[in-house]
Amino acid sequence: MKIRWRLRMAAAQREVWTGTELRRLLAEKAGVELSSASVSALFTKEPSQVKMTTLAALCTALECTPNDLIEVDTTPVERPIAPPRPVADLPQAASARGRSMPPL
C-alpha cells in the first residue's frame, strides 16, 4: 500500500501557491491558526501523521475533500510463495496429545 500527500497539488489547482496564502486561508475560512513552520512542513513534506482537525481545516480552506489531499493505493502487495517448512519429528515417548505421563 502506498500513500501520497497531495496538498501542494490540491492547493495549486485552487491557485494557492505559497504557505503564506494557505495560512491566511486557514485562518479566514477554517478559523485555524497554524504556525508558519507547521504550514511550511505540510506544504513541503509528506507527513507521517495528520490530525483530523488539521485535515478538516485544510479541506475547509481549500474547499476540497480528504481524497484530494491523500492518495491511497490499496493494490495488494504480491509476496513470493514460501516453501513449506518441514515439520520436526516428534519424540516417540509422547502421547497422541503431545504430553508425557506424570511420574508415579
Backbone bond lengths (Angstrom), bond angles and torsions (degrees), N, CA, C in turn:
res aa  C-N    CA-C-N  psi(-1)  N-CA   C-N-CA  omega(-1)  CA-C   N-CA-C  phi
1 M - - - 1.441 - - 1.534 107.93 -
2 K 1.304 116.04 136.55 1.462 121.85 178.50 1.521 109.26 -123.23
3 I 1.338 115.56 141.04 1.457 121.54 178.43 1.521 107.78 -123.93
4 R 1.328 116.49 130.16 1.465 120.86 178.04 1.528 109.54 -120.29
5 W 1.317 115.79 134.40 1.460 123.50 177.86 1.526 106.86 -89.26
6 R 1.322 116.65 119.38 1.453 121.49 -173.01 1.530 113.27 -115.52
7 L 1.328 117.51 28.07 1.463 120.38 -178.20 1.525 111.94 -59.98
8 R 1.314 117.16 -45.91 1.468 120.02 -177.72 1.531 110.60 -59.80
9 M 1.324 117.94 -42.56 1.469 121.73 179.73 1.527 110.81 -66.86
10 A 1.333 116.46 -44.80 1.467 119.99 179.90 1.532 110.45 -62.25
11 A 1.318 116.81 -40.67 1.470 120.61 179.02 1.529 110.19 -66.61
12 A 1.322 117.57 -43.92 1.465 121.21 -178.97 1.532 111.14 -62.33
13 Q 1.321 117.25 -37.21 1.466 120.68 178.30 1.520 111.50 -64.63
14 R 1.328 115.81 -20.31 1.470 120.85 178.85 1.528 110.82 -107.52
15 E 1.333 115.13 16.80 1.463 123.96 177.72 1.526 113.61 58.94
16 V 1.324 115.29 37.29 1.463 122.49 171.86 1.525 104.92 -106.99
17 W 1.331 116.26 109.69 1.450 120.84 -169.32 1.526 114.10 -104.34
18 T 1.324 118.71 -19.64 1.460 119.61 -175.81 1.523 110.88 -128.51
19 G 1.323 114.29 161.23 1.462 120.31 175.56 1.513 111.63 -63.31
20 T 1.335 116.89 -32.73 1.468 121.10 178.98 1.520 110.44 -64.11
21 E 1.336 117.00 -42.28 1.470 120.64 178.10 1.530 110.40 -64.97
22 L 1.321 116.02 -42.42 1.463 119.66 179.99 1.520 110.42 -64.98
23 R 1.307 117.38 -41.24 1.471 121.76 179.20 1.527 110.67 -61.23
24 R 1.335 116.96 -41.30 1.461 121.60 178.36 1.528 110.37 -64.39
25 L 1.346 117.36 -43.65 1.461 120.96 178.29 1.527 111.80 -62.90
26 L 1.321 116.15 -40.90 1.467 119.92 178.32 1.526 110.80 -59.88
27 A 1.318 116.95 -41.25 1.472 120.77 -179.91 1.528 110.72 -70.53
28 E 1.326 117.00 -44.23 1.470 120.80 -175.46 1.525 113.00 -72.56
29 K 1.329 117.06 -49.34 1.464 120.77 -172.65 1.520 114.02 -89.56
30 A 1.340 116.92 -33.38 1.466 119.70 -174.56 1.520 112.97 -109.70
31 G 1.337 117.00 -10.22 1.459 119.79 -179.79 1.521 113.27 68.77
32 V 1.326 117.23 26.46 1.455 121.71 -177.90 1.522 109.21 -114.19
33 E 1.326 115.46 127.70 1.466 121.67 177.77 1.522 108.82 -103.20
34 L 1.323 116.79 108.40 1.457 121.42 174.90 1.519 108.43 -108.44
35 S 1.311 116.41 148.66 1.465 120.02 178.49 1.528 109.70 -67.76
36 S 1.320 115.02 158.65 1.460 120.25 177.37 1.524 110.34 -58.51
37 A 1.328 116.77 -40.18 1.455 121.24 -179.78 1.529 111.43 -64.14
38 S 1.319 117.07 -40.27 1.467 120.64 179.98 1.519 111.07 -65.74
39 V 1.329 116.46 -44.70 1.461 120.46 179.46 1.530 109.69 -65.41
40 S 1.314 117.12 -41.39 1.461 121.05 178.66 1.527 110.75 -61.36
41 A 1.321 117.06 -42.46 1.462 121.10 178.96 1.525 111.02 -64.08
42 L 1.328 117.32 -42.77 1.464 120.68 177.75 1.526 111.15 -63.67
43 F 1.319 115.74 -35.98 1.457 121.74 -176.05 1.522 112.35 -76.04
44 T 1.332 117.81 -32.17 1.465 120.27 -171.40 1.520 115.13 -109.28
45 K 1.323 118.66 -18.60 1.462 121.26 -176.40 1.520 110.40 -122.80
46 E 1.321 115.29 158.60 1.454 119.73 173.34 1.523 107.69 -89.19
47 P 1.336 118.18 113.24 1.460 119.87 -177.08 1.529 111.27 -71.56
48 S 1.332 115.55 151.32 1.466 119.50 176.22 1.527 110.37 -83.23
49 Q 1.336 115.86 -21.49 1.464 120.72 175.44 1.519 108.61 -154.48
50 V 1.334 115.85 152.68 1.466 121.96 178.79 1.519 107.05 -136.90
51 K 1.319 116.29 130.97 1.463 119.72 176.88 1.528 108.86 -65.93
52 M 1.311 115.14 145.45 1.462 120.04 179.53 1.530 111.06 -61.46
53 T 1.336 117.40 -35.70 1.463 119.95 179.23 1.528 111.01 -66.57
54 T 1.329 116.85 -36.29 1.464 120.56 176.99 1.514 110.32 -68.38
55 L 1.323 117.38 -42.67 1.460 121.46 177.80 1.523 110.79 -60.82
56 A 1.320 116.75 -44.01 1.469 120.81 178.44 1.523 111.01 -63.84
57 A 1.334 117.58 -40.07 1.461 121.11 178.95 1.529 110.87 -65.42
58 L 1.325 117.20 -41.89 1.468 120.29 177.45 1.529 110.81 -61.86
59 C 1.320 116.33 -42.91 1.463 120.48 178.95 1.526 111.27 -64.15
60 T 1.311 117.23 -39.68 1.465 121.13 178.05 1.518 110.63 -66.45
61 A 1.326 116.83 -46.90 1.466 121.22 -177.57 1.522 112.14 -64.33
62 L 1.324 117.04 -39.54 1.463 120.87 -177.17 1.525 113.28 -95.37
63 E 1.337 115.89 -2.12 1.468 121.72 -178.17 1.530 110.00 52.94
64 C 1.328 114.15 57.94 1.458 120.30 -179.15 1.524 108.88 -138.19
65 T 1.311 115.72 -174.57 1.461 121.10 177.11 1.529 108.78 -114.43
66 P 1.328 118.20 165.06 1.462 119.66 176.00 1.535 112.52 -57.51
67 N 1.327 117.04 -30.58 1.470 120.15 177.88 1.523 112.05 -63.53
68 D 1.321 117.89 -25.25 1.463 120.88 176.69 1.522 111.29 -74.96
69 L 1.316 117.20 -24.26 1.459 121.66 -176.03 1.526 113.63 -98.34
70 I 1.316 116.67 -28.42 1.463 121.06 -176.33 1.525 108.86 -125.91
71 E 1.309 115.84 123.14 1.464 120.85 176.24 1.523 107.57 -107.06
72 V 1.313 115.96 122.41 1.457 121.04 -177.94 1.523 109.04 -116.85
73 D 1.320 115.68 122.95 1.456 121.88 175.92 1.518 106.70 -98.71
74 T 1.323 116.71 111.14 1.461 121.17 -176.27 1.528 112.39 -100.10
75 T 1.326 116.93 19.83 1.456 119.98 177.72 1.526 108.91 -61.24
76 P 1.331 116.88 127.25 1.471 118.70 179.94 1.524 110.81 -61.41
77 V 1.287 115.16 142.58 1.456 121.55 178.39 1.522 107.84 -82.89
78 E 1.324 116.19 128.49 1.464 119.35 178.08 1.522 108.59 -82.81
79 R 1.302 115.22 130.35 1.455 120.88 178.90 1.514 108.22 -113.61
80 P 1.330 117.53 141.00 1.467 118.79 177.61 1.523 109.90 -64.94
81 I 1.305 114.57 145.88 1.463 119.56 179.57 1.521 108.45 -76.09
82 A 1.321 115.20 122.40 1.466 120.43 -179.31 1.520 108.82 -82.10
83 P 1.325 117.27 140.67 1.460 118.66 176.68 1.529 109.32 -64.67
84 P 1.336 117.28 148.73 1.466 119.07 -179.74 1.522 110.74 -63.04
85 R 1.335 114.82 140.69 1.460 120.31 179.91 1.519 108.76 -79.75
86 P 1.338 117.05 137.99 1.477 119.12 178.73 1.525 109.96 -68.34
87 V 1.316 115.11 143.33 1.468 121.25 178.33 1.517 107.93 -86.94
88 A 1.303 116.95 130.51 1.474 121.49 179.67 1.514 109.10 -68.16
89 D 1.333 115.83 144.37 1.462 120.37 177.28 1.525 109.48 -67.75
90 L 1.339 116.25 133.55 1.456 121.38 178.51 1.530 109.16 -82.57
91 P 1.332 118.69 145.63 1.467 120.80 176.76 1.524 110.28 -62.02
92 Q 1.338 116.62 144.72 1.459 121.69 -177.70 1.526 112.42 -67.36
93 A 1.333 119.40 -25.94 1.453 122.29 -176.26 1.523 111.80 -75.47
94 A 1.269 117.73 -14.44 1.469 119.97 -177.27 1.520 109.85 -72.80
95 S 1.301 116.36 145.92 1.462 120.75 177.82 1.523 109.30 -77.95
96 A 1.293 117.43 -179.52 1.457 122.82 -177.92 1.534 111.01 -63.55
97 R 1.339 116.55 -27.16 1.456 119.46 -179.23 1.518 111.38 -90.24
98 G 1.317 119.33 1.70 1.449 121.91 177.86 1.511 114.51 86.98
99 R 1.376 117.91 10.84 1.464 120.51 179.64 1.522 109.89 -119.47
100 S 1.322 115.27 148.46 1.470 118.35 174.23 1.520 108.45 -92.57
101 M 1.324 115.20 164.25 1.472 120.41 179.93 1.513 109.30 -77.00
102 P 1.342 117.84 148.20 1.467 120.28 177.56 1.532 109.31 -72.16
103 P 1.344 116.81 154.35 1.485 119.27 179.52 1.526 110.98 -65.52
104 L 1.353 116.13 153.80 1.470 120.91 179.98 1.483 113.04 -91.89
